Amino acid sequence: MHSLLECITFDRTLEGEMDLPPRFRAPYPTSSPIPVNSSSKGLLLGSLGVLIFSLTMPATKIALSGDGMSAWFIWSGRAVLAAFSGIVYLMLTHRRLPPRKAWWPLLGTTAGVVFGWPLLNSIALQSVSSSHSAVINGILPLATAVIGATLNREKLTPAFWACAVVGTSLVCGYAWFRASGTLHTPDALLLLGVLLGGLGYSCGAIAAKYMSGPEVISWALLLALPATLPLMLYLIPTSLAAVSIRAWIGFAYLGLMSQWIGFFFWYRGLLIGGIARVSQVQLVQLFLTLGFSALLLGESIEPLMLAVAIATVALIFVGRHTKAVR
């Protein structure tokens, strides 16, 4: 167990620098050029993180199947499971309390990636398909970039803003078209979840200035525990045996993989492989989710859905290559 923790734990100074704009970085070099083998290893680890995250929505639908567990129990339960895993990690690695400057970003991380995005998506997935939710969430990288730039007072290029506006309009137009000219409640929840998810990821990047990525997600989960634990205990199914094994597997995956371990691989990959290179693998997450939705849930991928997905990913790709700070 200790060797595994050593493998996925990394230097907090380097990680803290990697997601910050130049004005937040230390005035001295923190790393040497990335060797080819490190770049390849980072790409592999980052890809594993994306693979883990791409199964989140199908796993949520599986956990919701059979009506044995409510969306609120699934959300609070996954957070509690991940939080206790985080406590074990923090104890085994002898981590200290976060510094004072990290507490506000940690609260933002908790609000976004522990409360906001997981809860709203769990509620929405009671009414919409996993693939539909994946398309709406396709603009999450753009939302993260915009919110992160706002918090860090970065100036984005007009080309990036154009990509963000077109991408958001495309996804909102898709939701409006699918709802026959209205905006259904599940779509509104998904879009709100995108905003909160972007806030959580952006605050997590700021918190990573002071501690490692695994510490950030573990402390964010721990901060939510006073709310998530009582709620989970209150909403626990009256008959645990009535919940199918398949649903429990989906629930366990959400708590251990999507809410916790996935961040370990993702942050580690970014650190040793470089942000510019490794972050590009995130572009395939939308298509992986669509594929897993079809494979595990038997959902059909409509031509319009696929076209919107391709256009969204293309806009993200262009936007990332024009997101220069001026």
C-alpha positions as CSV (number, residue, x, y, z in Angstrom):
1,M,0.0,0.0,0.0
2,H,2.8,2.4,0.9
3,S,4.5,1.9,-2.5
4,L,1.3,2.7,-4.3
5,L,1.0,5.9,-2.3
6,E,4.6,6.9,-3.2
7,C,3.8,6.3,-6.9
8,I,0.8,8.6,-7.0
9,T,2.0,11.2,-4.5
10,F,4.2,14.0,-5.8
11,D,6.0,17.1,-4.8
12,R,3.6,19.8,-3.8
13,T,5.9,22.7,-4.9
14,L,6.0,21.5,-8.5
15,E,2.3,20.7,-8.7
16,G,1.4,24.0,-7.1
17,E,3.2,25.9,-9.8
18,M,1.9,24.0,-12.8
19,D,-1.7,25.3,-13.0
20,L,-0.9,28.9,-12.2
21,P,-0.4,31.9,-14.4
22,P,3.1,33.4,-14.5
23,R,2.4,36.1,-12.0
24,F,1.7,33.4,-9.3
25,R,4.8,31.3,-10.0
26,A,8.0,31.3,-8.1
27,P,10.7,33.6,-9.6
28,Y,13.1,30.6,-9.9
29,P,12.9,27.6,-12.2
30,T,11.1,24.6,-10.6
31,S,11.8,21.9,-13.1
32,S,14.0,21.0,-16.0
33,P,12.7,20.2,-19.6
34,I,10.6,17.1,-19.6
35,P,12.4,14.0,-21.0
36,V,10.7,12.0,-23.7
37,N,10.0,9.0,-21.4
38,S,8.5,11.3,-18.7
39,S,6.3,12.9,-21.3
40,S,5.1,9.5,-22.5
41,K,4.5,8.3,-18.9
42,G,2.6,11.6,-18.1
43,L,0.4,11.1,-21.2
44,L,-0.4,7.6,-20.1
45,L,-1.3,8.6,-16.6
46,G,-3.4,11.5,-17.8
47,S,-5.2,9.2,-20.2
48,L,-6.0,6.9,-17.3
49,G,-7.5,9.8,-15.4
50,V,-9.7,10.8,-18.4
51,L,-10.7,7.1,-18.8
52,I,-11.8,7.0,-15.2
53,F,-13.8,10.3,-15.5
54,S,-15.5,9.2,-18.7
55,L,-17.3,6.5,-16.9
56,T,-18.8,8.8,-14.3
57,M,-22.2,9.4,-16.0
58,P,-22.8,5.8,-17.1
59,A,-21.9,4.7,-13.6
60,T,-24.4,7.2,-12.2
61,K,-27.1,5.8,-14.4
62,I,-26.2,2.3,-13.3
63,A,-26.4,3.3,-9.6
64,L,-29.8,4.9,-10.2
65,S,-31.2,1.8,-11.9
66,G,-33.9,-0.1,-10.1
67,D,-34.9,2.9,-7.9
68,G,-33.0,1.3,-5.0
69,M,-31.0,4.4,-4.3
70,S,-32.1,8.0,-4.6
71,A,-30.0,10.6,-6.5
72,W,-29.4,12.4,-3.2
73,F,-28.1,9.2,-1.5
74,I,-25.9,8.4,-4.4
75,W,-24.4,11.9,-4.3
76,S,-23.9,12.1,-0.6
77,G,-22.7,8.5,-0.3
78,R,-20.1,8.8,-3.0
79,A,-18.7,11.9,-1.3
80,V,-18.6,10.1,2.1
81,L,-16.9,7.0,0.6
82,A,-14.3,9.3,-1.1
83,A,-13.9,11.4,2.0
84,F,-13.0,8.4,4.3
85,S,-10.6,7.2,1.6
86,G,-9.1,10.7,1.7
87,I,-8.7,10.6,5.4
88,V,-6.8,7.3,5.2
89,Y,-4.6,8.8,2.5
90,L,-3.8,12.0,4.5
91,M,-3.0,9.9,7.6
92,L,-0.8,7.4,5.9
93,T,1.2,10.1,4.1
94,H,1.4,12.3,7.3
95,R,0.0,15.4,5.6
96,R,-0.3,18.6,7.6
97,L,-3.2,21.0,7.8
98,P,-3.6,23.2,4.7
99,P,-2.0,26.7,5.0
100,R,-4.3,29.6,5.8
101,K,-4.2,30.9,2.2
102,A,-5.5,27.5,0.9
103,W,-8.8,27.5,2.8
104,W,-10.8,29.8,0.6
105,P,-9.8,28.0,-2.6
106,L,-10.6,24.7,-0.9
107,L,-14.1,25.9,0.0
108,G,-14.6,26.8,-3.7
109,T,-13.4,23.3,-4.7
110,T,-15.8,21.7,-2.2
111,A,-18.7,23.8,-3.5
112,G,-18.0,22.9,-7.1
113,V,-16.7,19.3,-7.4
114,V,-18.2,17.9,-4.2
115,F,-21.5,19.6,-3.9
116,G,-22.4,21.3,-7.2
117,W,-21.4,19.3,-10.2
118,P,-22.0,15.8,-8.8
119,L,-25.3,16.6,-7.1
120,L,-26.9,18.4,-10.1
121,N,-25.7,15.8,-12.5
122,S,-27.1,13.0,-10.3
123,I,-30.5,14.7,-10.2
124,A,-30.6,15.4,-13.9
125,L,-29.6,11.8,-14.8
126,Q,-32.8,10.6,-13.3
127,S,-34.5,12.1,-16.4
128,V,-32.0,12.3,-19.2
129,S,-29.6,9.8,-20.8
130,S,-25.9,9.5,-20.0
131,S,-25.0,10.5,-23.5
132,H,-27.2,13.6,-23.5
133,S,-25.7,14.7,-20.2
134,A,-22.2,14.1,-21.7
135,V,-22.9,16.5,-24.6
136,I,-24.2,19.2,-22.3
137,N,-21.1,18.8,-20.1
138,G,-18.9,19.0,-23.2
139,I,-18.4,22.7,-22.5
140,L,-17.0,22.2,-19.0
141,P,-13.4,22.8,-20.1
142,L,-14.4,26.1,-21.6
143,A,-16.3,27.1,-18.5
144,T,-13.3,26.1,-16.4
145,A,-10.9,28.3,-18.5
146,V,-13.2,31.3,-18.3
147,I,-13.8,31.1,-14.6
148,G,-10.2,30.3,-13.9
149,A,-9.1,33.3,-16.0
150,T,-11.6,35.5,-14.1
151,L,-10.3,34.4,-10.7
152,N,-6.7,34.9,-11.7
153,R,-7.3,38.2,-13.5
154,E,-6.0,36.8,-16.8
155,K,-6.9,38.4,-20.1
156,L,-8.1,36.0,-22.8
157,T,-7.8,36.5,-26.5
158,P,-10.9,37.5,-28.5
159,A,-10.5,34.2,-30.4
160,F,-10.9,32.3,-27.2
161,W,-13.9,34.3,-26.2
162,A,-15.4,33.6,-29.6
163,C,-14.9,29.8,-29.1
164,A,-16.4,30.0,-25.7
165,V,-19.5,31.9,-26.9
166,V,-20.0,29.7,-29.9
167,G,-19.5,26.5,-27.9
168,T,-21.9,27.5,-25.2
169,S,-24.5,28.6,-27.8
170,L,-24.1,25.3,-29.6
171,V,-24.7,23.2,-26.5
172,C,-27.6,25.4,-25.3
173,G,-29.1,25.3,-28.8
174,Y,-28.9,21.5,-28.8
175,A,-30.7,21.4,-25.4
176,W,-33.3,23.8,-26.7
177,F,-33.8,21.8,-29.9
178,R,-34.1,18.5,-28.0
179,A,-36.7,20.1,-25.7
180,S,-38.8,21.3,-28.6
181,G,-38.1,25.0,-28.1
182,T,-38.0,25.1,-24.3
183,L,-35.3,24.5,-21.6
184,H,-36.2,21.5,-19.5
185,T,-35.3,21.4,-15.8
186,P,-32.7,18.6,-16.2
187,D,-30.9,20.6,-18.9
188,A,-30.9,23.7,-16.7
189,L,-29.4,21.6,-13.8
190,L,-26.7,20.3,-16.2
191,L,-25.8,23.8,-17.3
192,L,-25.7,25.1,-13.7
193,G,-23.5,22.0,-12.9
194,V,-21.1,23.1,-15.7
195,L,-20.7,26.5,-14.0
196,L,-20.2,25.0,-10.6
197,G,-17.8,22.4,-11.9
198,G,-15.8,25.0,-13.6
199,L,-15.6,26.9,-10.4
200,G,-14.5,23.8,-8.5
201,Y,-11.8,23.0,-11.0
202,S,-10.5,26.6,-11.0
203,C,-10.4,26.8,-7.3
204,G,-8.7,23.5,-7.1
205,A,-6.0,24.8,-9.4
206,I,-5.5,27.8,-7.0
207,A,-5.4,25.5,-4.0
208,A,-2.8,23.4,-5.7
209,K,-0.4,26.4,-5.3
210,Y,-0.1,25.3,-1.7
211,M,-0.5,21.5,-1.7
212,S,-0.6,18.5,-3.9
213,G,-3.6,17.6,-6.0
214,P,-4.5,14.5,-4.0
215,E,-4.4,16.6,-0.9
216,V,-6.7,19.2,-2.5
217,I,-9.4,16.7,-3.4
218,S,-9.0,14.9,-0.1
219,W,-9.4,18.1,2.0
220,A,-12.3,19.3,-0.2
221,L,-14.1,16.0,0.5
222,L,-13.3,16.3,4.2
223,L,-14.7,19.8,4.5
224,A,-18.0,18.5,3.1
225,L,-18.2,15.5,5.4
226,P,-20.2,17.3,8.2
227,A,-23.0,17.8,5.6
228,T,-22.7,14.7,3.4
229,L,-22.4,12.1,6.2
230,P,-25.6,12.9,8.1
231,L,-27.5,13.2,4.8
232,M,-26.2,9.8,3.6
233,L,-27.2,8.1,6.9
234,Y,-30.7,9.7,6.7
235,L,-31.2,8.7,3.1
236,I,-29.7,5.2,3.3
237,P,-32.1,2.6,1.5
238,T,-34.4,0.8,4.0
239,S,-33.4,-2.5,2.4
240,L,-29.8,-2.6,1.3
241,A,-30.4,-6.1,-0.1
242,A,-33.0,-4.8,-2.5
243,V,-30.4,-2.8,-4.3
244,S,-28.8,-4.8,-7.1
245,I,-25.2,-5.7,-7.1
246,R,-24.8,-3.8,-10.4
247,A,-26.1,-0.7,-8.8
248,W,-23.7,-1.1,-5.8
249,I,-20.8,-1.5,-8.2
250,G,-21.8,1.8,-10.0
251,F,-22.0,3.5,-6.6
252,A,-18.6,2.2,-5.5
253,Y,-17.0,3.3,-8.7
254,L,-18.4,6.8,-8.3
255,G,-17.0,7.1,-4.7
256,L,-13.6,5.6,-5.2
257,M,-12.7,6.3,-8.8
258,S,-14.7,9.3,-10.1
259,Q,-14.7,11.3,-6.9
260,W,-11.2,10.5,-5.7
261,I,-8.6,8.2,-7.5
262,G,-9.2,9.7,-10.9
263,F,-7.8,13.0,-9.7
264,F,-4.6,11.2,-8.6
265,F,-3.8,10.0,-12.1
266,W,-4.9,13.2,-13.7
267,Y,-2.7,15.5,-11.6
268,R,0.2,13.2,-11.7
269,G,0.1,13.0,-15.4
270,L,-0.1,16.8,-15.8
271,L,2.9,17.1,-13.5
272,I,5.4,14.8,-15.2
273,G,4.1,15.0,-18.7
274,G,3.4,18.8,-19.0
275,I,0.1,20.6,-19.1
276,A,0.1,21.5,-22.8
277,R,0.6,18.0,-23.9
278,V,-1.3,15.9,-21.4
279,S,-4.4,18.2,-21.2
280,Q,-5.1,17.5,-24.8
281,V,-6.3,13.9,-24.0
282,Q,-9.3,15.5,-22.2
283,L,-10.6,16.2,-25.7
284,V,-11.5,12.5,-26.1
285,Q,-13.4,12.3,-22.8
286,L,-16.7,13.3,-24.4
287,F,-16.4,10.5,-27.0
288,L,-15.4,7.9,-24.4
289,T,-18.5,8.8,-22.4
290,L,-20.7,8.4,-25.5
291,G,-19.1,5.0,-26.2
292,F,-19.5,3.7,-22.7
293,S,-23.1,4.9,-22.6
294,A,-23.8,2.8,-25.7
295,L,-21.8,-0.1,-24.5
296,L,-22.9,-0.3,-20.8
297,L,-26.4,1.2,-21.1
298,G,-27.5,0.4,-24.6
299,E,-28.1,4.1,-25.4
300,S,-28.3,5.1,-29.0
301,I,-26.0,7.8,-30.3
302,E,-28.0,10.1,-32.5
303,P,-26.4,11.8,-35.5
304,L,-27.2,15.3,-34.1
305,M,-25.7,14.3,-30.7
306,L,-22.5,13.2,-32.4
307,A,-22.3,16.3,-34.6
308,V,-22.6,18.6,-31.6
309,A,-20.0,16.6,-29.7
310,I,-17.5,16.8,-32.6
311,A,-18.1,20.6,-33.0
312,T,-17.8,21.2,-29.2
313,V,-14.5,19.3,-29.1
314,A,-13.2,21.2,-32.1
315,L,-14.0,24.5,-30.5
316,I,-12.3,23.5,-27.3
317,F,-9.2,22.5,-29.3
318,V,-9.1,25.8,-31.1
319,G,-9.9,27.8,-27.9
320,R,-7.0,26.1,-26.0
321,H,-4.5,27.1,-28.7
322,T,-5.7,30.7,-28.5
323,K,-5.9,31.0,-24.8
324,A,-2.8,33.2,-24.5
325,V,-2.4,35.6,-21.7
326,R,-1.7,39.1,-22.9
